[in-house]
């Protein structure tokens, strides 16, 4: 019986997680596989019930749209997943099916926290990925937080839930939200393949950010999103979604395969992922 883990989502064809985990399994000589499985929202309960009965299954990463929907289907929600209210890492343990959130560590790695202070921070999005970013920013002590969301009421509710001070803007007010921002984070699907593009209002307003602003896009398919291309053209510091993807996969790999990811091969891994 060869153990396996997987990533689930809808869509899922763009996922690079199988490449990451296979690379680490091969480097460590661990028998096992990792694959991508499309699971529609209505099929999630049946999927998890089926996997619970499979002794070879070690767990799964959950991406859009399952990070929050999976919570009531788990036996326990631990650590940052409980605080964030979203789980991207579901794994088998003696206590049953457990939920964790490794996205928080991925965000921290992408933003170089806590070594770097986030400063004035503008976060785009209010879904599961945005919740992980909020937790990481709160832990880093962010003091000036601005959210850009399509539904301002949802953004206000999110800040209230986290007990965080901040201002909420619509996309039409991106010029105000991004003015003098030191850190910009896209935690929405905007700019992803088969998803709407990042609105022009945001791309134009990037010119108003701090000259050395760090612009991080969680989207990694495509790797060079419209947001990152605009940031690069302005001389800002672009950080692509692979940085977070590799960072969050680190904890997931440990939970699934009970071994530390060989991170000293990161340069080789990035070359593989961008080939």
C-alpha positions as CSV (number, residue, x, y, z in Angstrom):
1,X,0.0,0.0,0.0
2,X,1.6,3.2,-1.2
3,X,0.6,6.3,0.9
4,X,-0.7,9.3,-1.0
5,X,-2.0,12.8,-0.4
6,X,-3.5,15.3,-2.8
7,X,-4.8,18.8,-3.4
8,X,-8.5,19.4,-4.0
9,X,-10.3,22.3,-5.5
10,X,-12.5,23.5,-8.3
11,X,-10.7,24.4,-10.6
12,X,-7.6,22.4,-9.8
13,X,-5.8,21.8,-13.2
14,X,-3.5,24.8,-12.5
15,X,-2.1,23.4,-9.2
16,X,1.6,23.0,-8.9
17,X,1.4,21.2,-5.5
18,X,1.9,17.7,-7.0
19,X,5.2,18.9,-8.5
20,X,6.4,20.2,-5.1
21,X,5.5,17.2,-3.1
22,X,6.8,14.7,-5.7
23,X,10.1,16.7,-5.8
24,X,10.4,16.4,-2.0
25,X,9.4,12.7,-1.9
26,X,12.0,11.9,-4.5
27,X,14.7,13.9,-2.8
28,X,14.1,12.1,0.5
29,X,13.5,8.7,-1.1
30,X,10.1,8.4,0.6
31,X,7.6,6.0,-1.0
32,X,4.4,7.9,-1.7
33,X,2.5,10.0,-4.2
34,X,0.7,13.3,-4.3
35,X,-2.0,14.2,-6.9
36,X,-4.5,16.8,-7.9
37,X,-8.2,16.0,-7.7
38,X,-11.1,18.2,-8.8
39,X,-13.8,18.2,-6.2
40,X,-16.9,20.4,-6.8
41,X,-18.5,22.2,-3.8
42,X,-21.4,19.9,-3.6
43,X,-19.2,16.8,-3.7
44,X,-17.0,17.7,-0.8
45,X,-18.8,15.8,2.0
46,X,-18.9,12.6,-0.1
47,X,-15.3,13.0,-1.1
48,X,-14.1,13.3,2.5
49,X,-16.2,10.4,3.6
50,X,-14.7,8.2,0.9
51,X,-11.1,9.3,1.8
52,X,-11.6,8.6,5.5
53,X,-12.2,4.9,4.5
54,X,-9.0,4.7,2.5
55,X,-6.1,3.6,4.7
56,X,-3.5,4.8,2.1
57,X,-4.8,8.4,2.2
58,X,-2.7,10.7,4.3
59,X,-4.7,13.9,3.7
60,X,-5.1,16.8,1.3
61,X,-4.5,20.4,0.7
62,X,-7.7,22.3,0.1
63,X,-7.9,25.3,-2.2
64,X,-10.7,27.4,-3.6
65,X,-13.6,26.9,-2.8
66,X,-13.1,24.4,0.1
67,X,-11.0,26.1,2.8
68,X,-14.0,27.2,4.8
69,X,-16.5,24.7,3.6
70,X,-14.4,21.8,5.0
71,X,-14.4,23.0,8.6
72,X,-17.8,21.4,9.7
73,X,-16.7,18.1,8.1
74,X,-13.6,17.7,10.3
75,X,-13.2,16.1,13.7
76,X,-10.9,18.8,15.0
77,X,-9.7,22.2,13.8
78,X,-6.3,23.1,15.3
79,X,-3.9,26.0,15.6
80,X,-4.1,28.8,13.1
81,X,-7.0,27.2,11.3
82,X,-9.2,27.7,14.3
83,X,-8.2,31.4,14.5
84,X,-8.4,32.0,10.8
85,X,-11.6,30.1,10.3
86,X,-10.3,28.3,7.2
87,X,-8.3,25.1,6.7
88,X,-6.1,24.5,3.7
89,X,-4.5,21.3,5.1
90,X,-6.6,18.3,6.2
91,X,-4.8,15.3,7.5
92,X,-5.4,12.0,9.2
93,X,-4.4,11.6,12.8
94,X,-5.4,9.3,15.8
95,X,-8.1,11.8,16.7
96,X,-9.7,11.6,13.2
97,X,-9.6,14.1,10.4
98,X,-7.8,17.3,11.5
99,X,-7.7,20.7,9.9
100,X,-4.7,23.1,10.0
101,X,-3.8,26.3,8.1
102,X,-0.4,26.3,6.6
103,X,-1.2,29.3,4.4
104,X,-0.3,31.5,7.4
105,X,3.3,30.4,7.3
106,X,3.3,30.7,3.6
107,X,2.2,34.4,3.8
108,X,4.8,35.0,6.5
109,X,7.5,33.6,4.3
110,X,6.4,35.6,1.3
111,X,6.3,38.9,3.3
112,X,9.6,38.0,5.1
113,X,7.8,38.3,8.5
114,X,8.8,38.9,11.3
115,X,12.1,40.2,10.0
116,X,10.4,42.8,7.9
117,X,7.6,45.1,9.2
118,X,4.6,45.2,7.0
119,X,4.0,48.9,7.5
120,X,1.0,50.4,5.7
121,X,-0.6,47.4,4.2
122,X,-3.3,47.0,1.5
123,X,-5.0,43.6,1.3
124,X,-7.2,42.7,-1.7
125,X,-9.8,40.0,-1.0
126,X,-11.9,38.7,1.8
127,X,-12.0,34.9,1.3
128,X,-10.0,32.1,2.9
129,X,-6.6,33.2,1.7
130,X,-7.3,36.8,2.9
131,X,-8.1,35.4,6.3
132,X,-4.7,33.7,6.5
133,X,-3.1,36.9,5.5
134,X,-4.9,38.8,8.2
135,X,-3.8,36.4,10.8
136,X,-0.2,36.7,9.7
137,X,-0.4,40.5,9.6
138,X,-2.0,40.6,13.0
139,X,0.7,38.4,14.4
140,X,3.3,40.8,12.9
141,X,1.7,43.8,14.5
142,X,0.4,45.6,11.4
143,X,-0.8,49.1,12.4
144,X,-2.3,50.6,9.2
145,X,-4.5,48.1,7.4
146,X,-6.6,48.7,4.3
147,X,-8.9,46.2,2.6
148,X,-10.1,46.4,-1.0
149,X,-13.2,44.2,-1.5
150,X,-16.1,44.0,-3.8
151,X,-18.6,43.9,-0.8
152,X,-17.6,46.5,1.8
153,X,-19.9,44.9,4.4
154,X,-18.0,41.6,4.1
155,X,-14.7,43.4,4.7
156,X,-16.1,45.2,7.7
157,X,-17.4,42.0,9.2
158,X,-14.0,40.3,8.6
159,X,-12.2,43.0,10.5
160,X,-14.7,42.8,13.3
161,X,-14.3,39.0,13.5
162,X,-10.5,39.3,13.8
163,X,-10.8,42.2,16.2
164,X,-8.5,44.3,13.9
165,X,-8.6,48.0,13.1
166,X,-8.6,48.9,9.5
167,X,-10.4,50.7,6.7
168,X,-12.4,49.1,3.9
169,X,-12.5,50.3,0.3
170,X,-14.2,49.3,-2.9
171,X,-12.2,48.8,-6.0
172,X,-13.2,52.3,-7.3
173,X,-11.3,53.8,-4.4
174,X,-8.1,51.9,-5.0
175,X,-6.2,55.1,-5.3
176,X,-7.0,56.0,-1.7
177,X,-6.4,52.5,-0.4
178,X,-3.0,52.1,-2.1
179,X,-1.6,55.5,-1.4
180,X,1.8,55.2,0.3
181,X,1.3,51.5,1.0
182,X,4.5,49.6,2.0
183,X,2.9,46.2,1.4
184,X,0.3,45.1,-1.1
185,X,-1.2,41.6,-1.0
186,X,-3.6,40.1,-3.5
187,X,-5.4,37.3,-1.7
188,X,-8.2,37.1,-4.3
189,X,-8.4,34.9,-7.5
190,X,-8.3,38.1,-9.6
191,X,-5.6,37.7,-12.3
192,X,-5.7,33.8,-12.1
193,X,-6.1,31.8,-15.3
194,X,-9.8,31.6,-16.2
195,X,-10.6,34.3,-13.6
196,X,-11.3,38.0,-14.1
197,X,-8.3,40.3,-14.5
198,X,-7.2,42.6,-11.7
199,X,-9.2,45.8,-12.2
200,X,-7.5,48.6,-13.9
201,X,-8.2,50.9,-10.9
202,X,-5.8,48.8,-8.8
203,X,-3.1,48.5,-11.4
204,X,-3.1,52.3,-12.0
205,X,-3.1,53.0,-8.3
206,X,0.1,51.0,-7.7
207,X,2.0,54.1,-8.8
208,X,0.9,55.7,-5.6
209,X,2.5,53.1,-3.3
210,X,5.8,53.6,-1.5
211,X,8.8,53.6,-3.9
212,X,10.1,50.4,-2.2
213,X,6.7,48.7,-1.7
214,X,6.6,44.9,-1.6
215,X,3.8,43.7,-3.9
216,X,2.8,40.1,-3.2
217,X,0.3,38.1,-5.4
218,X,-0.9,34.8,-4.1
219,X,-1.9,33.8,-7.6
220,X,0.8,31.6,-9.2
221,X,-1.0,30.6,-12.5
222,X,0.2,32.6,-14.3
223,X,3.3,33.3,-12.4
224,X,3.7,36.8,-13.7
225,X,0.3,38.3,-13.1
226,X,-0.9,41.7,-14.3
227,X,-0.4,43.0,-10.7
228,X,3.2,41.8,-10.5
229,X,4.0,43.0,-14.0
230,X,2.7,46.5,-13.1
231,X,4.7,46.4,-9.8
232,X,7.9,45.4,-11.7
233,X,7.5,48.2,-14.2
234,X,7.2,50.7,-11.4
235,X,10.4,49.4,-9.6
236,X,8.5,47.9,-6.7
237,X,9.4,44.6,-5.1
238,X,7.3,41.8,-6.7
239,X,6.8,38.5,-4.9
240,X,5.1,35.8,-6.8
241,X,2.7,33.1,-5.5
242,X,5.3,30.3,-5.7
243,X,7.0,31.8,-2.6
244,X,3.8,31.2,-0.6
245,X,3.0,28.0,-2.3
246,X,6.3,26.4,-1.4
247,X,6.2,27.9,2.1
248,X,2.7,26.5,2.9
249,X,3.6,23.1,1.4
250,X,6.4,22.7,3.9
251,X,4.1,22.2,6.9
252,X,1.6,20.1,4.8
253,X,4.4,17.8,3.7
254,X,5.4,17.2,7.4
255,X,1.8,16.5,8.3
256,X,1.2,14.1,5.4
257,X,4.5,12.2,5.2
258,X,6.0,12.7,8.7
259,X,9.3,14.2,7.3
260,X,10.8,17.6,7.1
261,X,10.7,19.1,3.6
262,X,14.3,19.4,2.1
263,X,14.2,23.2,1.7
264,X,17.9,23.4,0.9
265,X,16.8,22.4,-2.6
266,X,14.4,25.4,-3.1
267,X,16.4,26.9,-5.9
268,X,16.2,23.7,-7.9
269,X,12.5,23.4,-7.0
270,X,11.7,26.9,-8.3
271,X,13.5,26.1,-11.5
272,X,11.4,23.0,-12.0
273,X,8.2,24.9,-11.2
274,X,9.0,27.7,-13.7
275,X,10.4,25.5,-16.5
